[in-house]
Amino acid sequence: MKIDPASPASPGSAPNAAPSPLPAVPHTWLEDAIALTTGVLFVALGLVMFKHAGILIGGVAGLAFLASYAFGWNLGLCFFLFSLPFFWLSWKQLGLEFTLKSLGSVAAVSIFTALAPKVLQFDQINPWLAAVLGGLLIGFGLLALLRHHASVGGVNILAQWAQQKHGFSAGKVQLAVDLPVVLMAFFVVTPERVVQSVLGALALGAFLALNHKPGRYLGV
């Protein structure tokens, strides 16, 4: 009897050969809507915790805060101007869909953060706990947004571009930019608040680095 060499039972065949990778499964509009809403809510909640505890955030928002605090410049105007180069990068390198989703996410986070005091108040929260928990919440929210082709602008766009185009870890890029920005706060706030802010940046960056690696997630 002639044995088919392609048969799994054939001598010399590899019974434990790795299966072919599954094709990426596109998200539906409903999945995108749920994920983006969840993401912006988690980011907004983390930011509210940071603000209540007096903890600084990294990235463009942190630069805008420092410029406003040190020079008296308008916070909203600084954030808008500092964000423009990143949205240009998003439009040119990541596409119109990513850019529009990101703009919508930034607007939603701004609205939810502004409305938060009307529906959510912290009578007491330890700043060290706020740093860790707030950083993890923001990291979780950013992960949901990035996996559904969106961001909250600024360095988040740079991190996604570096991962998609060059294979760098988005979390490590985010952390590499956030830490120097937070450390600059030594010039405007107490050392204890700076250390707490660094802890928050580490929690955020580490969460993204562990959970948003190139090639790990197949959803598009």
The 8 nearest C-alpha neighbors of each residue, nearest first, counted from 0:
[[1, 2, 3, 9, 4, 6, 8, 10],
 [2, 0, 3, 4, 9, 6, 5, 10],
 [3, 1, 4, 0, 9, 6, 5, 10],
 [2, 4, 5, 6, 1, 9, 8, 7],
 [5, 3, 6, 9, 2, 12, 10, 7],
 [4, 6, 3, 7, 9, 12, 8, 2],
 [5, 7, 9, 8, 3, 4, 12, 2],
 [8, 6, 9, 12, 14, 5, 13, 4],
 [9, 7, 6, 10, 12, 14, 5, 4],
 [8, 10, 6, 7, 4, 12, 11, 2],
 [11, 9, 12, 8, 4, 7, 2, 13],
 [10, 12, 9, 13, 4, 8, 14, 7],
 [11, 13, 10, 9, 14, 7, 8, 4],
 [12, 14, 16, 15, 11, 7, 10, 9],
 [13, 15, 16, 12, 7, 8, 11, 17],
 [16, 14, 13, 17, 18, 12, 7, 11],
 [15, 17, 13, 14, 18, 12, 19, 7],
 [16, 18, 15, 19, 20, 14, 13, 21],
 [19, 17, 20, 16, 21, 15, 14, 13],
 [18, 20, 21, 17, 22, 16, 15, 23],
 [21, 19, 18, 22, 17, 23, 217, 214],
 [20, 22, 19, 23, 217, 18, 24, 218],
 [23, 21, 24, 20, 217, 218, 19, 25],
 [22, 24, 217, 218, 25, 21, 219, 216],
 [23, 25, 218, 22, 219, 26, 217, 21],
 [26, 24, 219, 218, 23, 27, 217, 22],
 [25, 27, 30, 219, 31, 218, 24, 28],
 [26, 28, 30, 29, 31, 25, 32, 24],
 [27, 29, 31, 30, 32, 26, 33, 25],
 [30, 28, 32, 31, 27, 33, 26, 34],
 [31, 29, 27, 33, 32, 28, 26, 34],
 [30, 32, 28, 34, 29, 33, 35, 147],
 [31, 33, 29, 35, 30, 34, 36, 28],
 [34, 32, 36, 30, 31, 35, 37, 29],
 [35, 33, 37, 31, 36, 32, 143, 38],
 [34, 36, 38, 32, 37, 144, 33, 31],
 [37, 35, 33, 39, 38, 34, 32, 40],
 [38, 36, 34, 40, 35, 39, 33, 41],
 [37, 39, 140, 35, 143, 41, 36, 40],
 [38, 40, 42, 108, 36, 41, 37, 43],
 [41, 39, 43, 37, 38, 42, 44, 36],
 [40, 42, 140, 44, 38, 43, 136, 39],
 [41, 43, 137, 39, 140, 45, 44, 40],
 [44, 42, 40, 46, 112, 108, 41, 45],
 [45, 43, 47, 41, 46, 42, 40, 48],
 [46, 44, 133, 48, 42, 137, 136, 47],
 [45, 47, 49, 43, 48, 44, 50, 42],
 [46, 48, 50, 44, 49, 45, 51, 43],
 [49, 47, 45, 51, 46, 50, 133, 129],
 [50, 48, 54, 46, 52, 47, 51, 53],
 [49, 51, 53, 47, 52, 48, 54, 46],
 [50, 52, 48, 49, 53, 47, 121, 54],
 [53, 51, 126, 49, 50, 54, 48, 129],
 [52, 54, 50, 51, 49, 55, 192, 126],
 [55, 53, 49, 196, 52, 50, 192, 195],
 [56, 54, 196, 61, 53, 181, 57, 49],
 [55, 57, 61, 60, 196, 54, 181, 58],
 [58, 56, 177, 61, 181, 180, 60, 55],
 [57, 59, 177, 61, 60, 154, 176, 62],
 [58, 60, 62, 61, 153, 63, 81, 78],
 [61, 59, 63, 62, 58, 78, 64, 57],
 [60, 62, 57, 56, 64, 58, 59, 63],
 [63, 61, 59, 65, 64, 60, 66, 58],
 [62, 64, 77, 60, 78, 66, 61, 65],
 [63, 65, 61, 67, 62, 66, 68, 60],
 [66, 64, 68, 62, 67, 63, 69, 61],
 [67, 65, 63, 69, 68, 64, 70, 62],
 [66, 68, 72, 71, 64, 74, 65, 70],
 [67, 69, 65, 66, 71, 70, 64, 187],
 [68, 70, 66, 67, 65, 71, 187, 72],
 [71, 69, 72, 67, 66, 68, 65, 73],
 [70, 72, 67, 68, 69, 73, 66, 74],
 [71, 73, 67, 70, 74, 66, 77, 68],
 [74, 72, 76, 75, 67, 77, 71, 66],
 [73, 75, 77, 67, 76, 63, 72, 78],
 [76, 74, 78, 77, 73, 79, 63, 80],
 [75, 77, 79, 73, 78, 74, 80, 72],
 [78, 76, 63, 74, 80, 79, 75, 81],
 [77, 79, 63, 75, 81, 76, 80, 82],
 [78, 80, 76, 82, 77, 81, 75, 83],
 [81, 79, 77, 82, 83, 78, 76, 84],
 [80, 82, 78, 79, 83, 77, 59, 84],
 [81, 83, 79, 153, 80, 85, 84, 78],
 [82, 84, 86, 85, 80, 81, 87, 79],
 [85, 83, 87, 86, 82, 88, 81, 80],
 [84, 86, 88, 87, 153, 83, 82, 89],
 [87, 85, 89, 88, 83, 84, 90, 82],
 [86, 88, 84, 90, 85, 89, 91, 83],
 [89, 87, 85, 91, 86, 90, 92, 84],
 [90, 88, 86, 93, 87, 92, 91, 98],
 [89, 91, 94, 87, 88, 95, 98, 92],
 [90, 92, 88, 89, 87, 93, 94, 95],
 [91, 93, 89, 88, 90, 94, 160, 87],
 [94, 92, 89, 90, 97, 91, 160, 95],
 [95, 93, 90, 96, 97, 92, 91, 98],
 [94, 96, 98, 97, 90, 99, 93, 89],
 [97, 95, 99, 98, 94, 100, 148, 93],
 [96, 98, 100, 149, 148, 95, 99, 94],
 [97, 99, 95, 101, 96, 100, 90, 89],
 [100, 98, 102, 96, 101, 97, 95, 103],
 [101, 99, 103, 149, 97, 102, 98, 104],
 [100, 102, 150, 149, 104, 98, 99, 103],
 [101, 103, 99, 105, 104, 100, 98, 106],
 [102, 104, 100, 106, 101, 105, 107, 99],
 [103, 105, 101, 107, 106, 102, 151, 108],
 [106, 104, 151, 102, 108, 107, 103, 101],
 [105, 107, 109, 103, 104, 108, 110, 102],
 [106, 108, 104, 110, 109, 105, 111, 103],
 [109, 107, 111, 105, 39, 43, 110, 106],
 [110, 108, 106, 112, 107, 111, 113, 105],
 [109, 111, 107, 113, 112, 108, 114, 106],
 [112, 110, 114, 108, 113, 109, 115, 107],
 [113, 111, 115, 109, 43, 110, 114, 108],
 [112, 114, 110, 111, 115, 109, 116, 108],
 [115, 113, 111, 112, 117, 116, 110, 118],
 [114, 116, 112, 117, 119, 118, 113, 111],
 [117, 115, 119, 118, 114, 120, 113, 112],
 [118, 116, 115, 114, 119, 120, 113, 112],
 [117, 119, 115, 116, 120, 114, 111, 113],
 [120, 118, 116, 115, 117, 121, 114, 47],
 [121, 119, 116, 122, 118, 115, 117, 51],
 [122, 120, 123, 124, 119, 51, 48, 116],
 [123, 121, 120, 124, 51, 119, 125, 52],
 [122, 124, 121, 125, 120, 52, 51, 126],
 [125, 123, 126, 121, 129, 122, 52, 128],
 [124, 126, 128, 127, 129, 123, 52, 130],
 [127, 125, 129, 52, 128, 130, 124, 195],
 [128, 126, 130, 129, 125, 195, 131, 198],
 [127, 129, 125, 131, 130, 126, 132, 124],
 [128, 130, 126, 132, 133, 127, 131, 48],
 [131, 129, 199, 127, 133, 128, 132, 134],
 [132, 130, 134, 199, 128, 133, 129, 202],
 [131, 133, 135, 129, 134, 130, 128, 136],
 [132, 134, 45, 136, 129, 130, 135, 131],
 [135, 133, 203, 199, 202, 131, 137, 132],
 [134, 136, 138, 132, 203, 133, 137, 202],
 [137, 135, 133, 139, 45, 138, 41, 134],
 [136, 138, 42, 140, 134, 45, 139, 135],
 [137, 139, 203, 135, 141, 136, 140, 206],
 [140, 138, 142, 136, 137, 141, 135, 143],
 [139, 141, 38, 41, 137, 42, 143, 142],
 [140, 142, 144, 138, 143, 139, 145, 137],
 [141, 143, 139, 145, 140, 144, 146, 138],
 [144, 142, 140, 38, 146, 141, 145, 34],
 [143, 145, 149, 141, 147, 150, 142, 146],
 [146, 144, 149, 148, 142, 147, 143, 150],
 [147, 145, 143, 144, 148, 142, 218, 219],
 [146, 148, 144, 145, 149, 31, 143, 219],
 [147, 149, 145, 97, 146, 144, 150, 219],
 [148, 150, 101, 144, 145, 100, 97, 147],
 [151, 149, 101, 144, 152, 145, 155, 156],
 [152, 150, 105, 101, 104, 155, 153, 149],
 [153, 151, 156, 150, 155, 101, 154, 105],
 [152, 154, 82, 155, 85, 59, 156, 58],
 [153, 155, 157, 156, 58, 158, 173, 152],
 [154, 156, 158, 153, 157, 152, 150, 159],
 [157, 155, 159, 154, 152, 158, 153, 160],
 [156, 158, 154, 160, 155, 159, 161, 85],
 [159, 157, 169, 155, 161, 172, 156, 160],
 [158, 160, 162, 156, 161, 157, 169, 163],
 [161, 159, 157, 163, 162, 158, 164, 156],
 [162, 160, 158, 165, 159, 164, 167, 163],
 [161, 163, 166, 167, 159, 160, 169, 168],
 [164, 162, 160, 161, 166, 165, 159, 213],
 [163, 165, 161, 162, 160, 166, 167, 159],
 [164, 166, 161, 162, 167, 163, 160, 168],
 [167, 165, 162, 163, 213, 164, 161, 168],
 [168, 166, 162, 161, 165, 169, 172, 213],
 [167, 169, 171, 170, 162, 212, 208, 172],
 [170, 168, 158, 172, 162, 171, 159, 173],
 [169, 171, 208, 207, 204, 173, 168, 172],
 [172, 170, 174, 168, 173, 169, 208, 175],
 [171, 173, 175, 169, 158, 174, 170, 168],
 [174, 172, 170, 171, 176, 175, 158, 177],
 [173, 175, 204, 171, 177, 176, 172, 178],
 [176, 174, 172, 173, 177, 171, 178, 179],
 [177, 175, 174, 173, 178, 179, 58, 172],
 [176, 178, 57, 174, 58, 180, 179, 175],
 [177, 179, 181, 180, 176, 175, 174, 182],
 [180, 178, 182, 181, 177, 176, 183, 175],
 [181, 179, 183, 177, 178, 182, 57, 61],
 [180, 182, 178, 183, 184, 179, 57, 177],
 [183, 181, 179, 184, 180, 185, 178, 193],
 [184, 182, 180, 185, 181, 186, 179, 187],
 [183, 185, 186, 182, 187, 181, 188, 193],
 [186, 184, 183, 187, 188, 182, 190, 193],
 [185, 187, 184, 183, 188, 189, 69, 182],
 [186, 188, 184, 185, 69, 189, 68, 65],
 [189, 187, 185, 184, 186, 190, 192, 193],
 [188, 190, 192, 191, 193, 185, 187, 184],
 [191, 189, 193, 192, 185, 194, 188, 184],
 [192, 190, 194, 193, 189, 195, 188, 196],
 [191, 193, 195, 189, 190, 194, 196, 54],
 [194, 192, 196, 190, 195, 191, 197, 184],
 [195, 193, 197, 191, 196, 192, 198, 190],
 [194, 196, 198, 192, 193, 197, 130, 127],
 [195, 197, 193, 199, 54, 55, 198, 194],
 [198, 196, 200, 194, 199, 195, 201, 193],
 [199, 197, 195, 201, 196, 200, 130, 202],
 [198, 200, 130, 134, 196, 202, 131, 197],
 [199, 201, 197, 203, 198, 202, 204, 196],
 [202, 200, 198, 204, 199, 203, 205, 197],
 [201, 203, 134, 199, 205, 200, 204, 135],
 [204, 202, 134, 138, 200, 135, 206, 201],
 [205, 203, 174, 170, 201, 207, 206, 202],
 [204, 206, 208, 202, 207, 203, 201, 209],
 [207, 205, 209, 203, 204, 208, 138, 202],
 [206, 208, 170, 210, 204, 211, 205, 209],
 [209, 207, 170, 205, 206, 171, 210, 211],
 [210, 208, 206, 207, 205, 211, 212, 170],
 [209, 211, 207, 208, 212, 206, 142, 170],
 [212, 210, 207, 208, 209, 142, 213, 169],
 [211, 213, 215, 168, 210, 214, 208, 209],
 [214, 212, 215, 166, 162, 168, 211, 163],
 [213, 215, 216, 212, 217, 211, 166, 163],
 [214, 216, 213, 212, 217, 211, 210, 218],
 [217, 215, 214, 218, 211, 213, 146, 212],
 [216, 218, 23, 219, 215, 24, 214, 22],
 [219, 217, 24, 23, 25, 216, 26, 146],
 [218, 25, 26, 24, 217, 23, 147, 146]]
